[in-house]
Amino acid sequence: MATDPTKLGDLGMLSLLAHGLIPYMEQVEAGEKDPFPYPNTLLRGFNQLILTCALRDLPRAQRPASIPEFVATWARLPLAEWGVNLNIPADVFYNRRSLTRP
């Protein structure tokens, strides 16, 4: 039975992207210009991101067209600047013991 990619959720998508970016960037730091094949988690997270952008009506021209473009642009930006409204609970981004709520 196939999994419905729209059921992953934004936090799951971000988790895939983060876990995929780690080995990707390790390969870049080791000297590979564009490591291919891409880590499976990065590819799955990127596909979910593109689907999320489409479902939330972000124009195609504003979406990253490829994984290298995502890494060079979106992956370096704060999530608030991605241009797509992500459904992430605010408390995910702060340590409850050391920070106060915004």
C-alpha positions in Angstrom: 0.0 0.0 0.0 1.4 3.4 -1.0 1.8 6.2 1.5 0.0 9.4 0.9 2.7 12.1 0.7 0.2 14.8 1.7 -0.2 13.2 5.1 3.4 13.7 6.2 3.0 17.2 7.7 5.3 20.1 7.6 7.4 19.1 10.6 8.0 15.7 9.0 9.0 17.4 5.8 11.5 19.6 7.6 12.9 16.5 9.4 13.5 14.8 6.1 15.1 17.9 4.7 17.4 18.3 7.7 18.4 14.6 7.8 19.1 14.6 4.1 21.1 17.9 4.1 23.6 16.5 6.6 25.1 13.8 4.4 24.7 16.0 1.3 26.7 18.8 2.9 29.3 16.4 4.2 29.9 15.3 0.6 30.1 18.9 -0.5 32.7 19.6 2.2 34.6 16.6 1.1 35.0 18.2 -2.4 32.0 17.0 -4.4 30.4 19.9 -6.3 26.9 18.4 -6.6 26.7 15.0 -4.8 24.6 12.6 -6.8 22.6 10.5 -6.2 21.0 12.7 -3.6 20.4 11.2 -0.1 17.0 9.5 -0.1 15.8 11.6 2.8 16.7 14.8 1.1 15.0 13.8 -2.1 11.8 12.8 -0.2 11.8 16.0 1.8 12.4 18.1 -1.4 9.5 16.4 -3.2 7.3 17.0 -0.2 8.3 20.7 -0.1 7.5 21.1 -3.8 4.1 19.4 -3.3 3.4 21.6 -0.2 4.3 24.7 -2.3 2.0 23.7 -5.0 -0.9 22.8 -2.7 -0.5 26.2 -1.0 -0.5 28.1 -4.3 3.1 29.3 -4.2 3.8 30.3 -7.8 6.1 27.9 -9.6 8.7 30.6 -10.3 9.0 31.1 -6.5 9.7 27.4 -5.7 13.2 25.9 -5.8 13.5 24.1 -9.2 16.1 21.6 -8.0 17.9 20.2 -4.9 21.0 22.2 -5.7 18.9 25.4 -6.0 17.1 24.5 -2.7 20.5 24.1 -1.0 21.9 27.3 -2.4 18.8 29.4 -1.5 16.0 28.1 0.7 18.2 25.9 3.0 20.1 29.0 4.0 17.1 31.1 4.9 15.1 31.2 8.1 11.8 29.3 7.7 9.8 32.5 7.9 11.4 33.6 4.6 10.6 30.5 2.6 7.6 32.1 1.1 5.2 29.3 1.9 3.2 29.1 5.1 4.4 26.2 7.1 2.2 24.7 9.9 4.8 24.4 12.6 4.0 24.9 16.3 5.9 27.9 17.7 7.2 25.9 20.7 9.3 23.7 18.3 11.7 26.5 17.8 12.7 27.4 21.4 14.0 25.7 24.5 11.3 25.9 27.1 13.8 26.1 29.9 15.9 29.0 28.6 13.7 31.1 26.3 10.4 32.7 26.7 7.6 32.6 24.1 7.7 35.2 21.4 
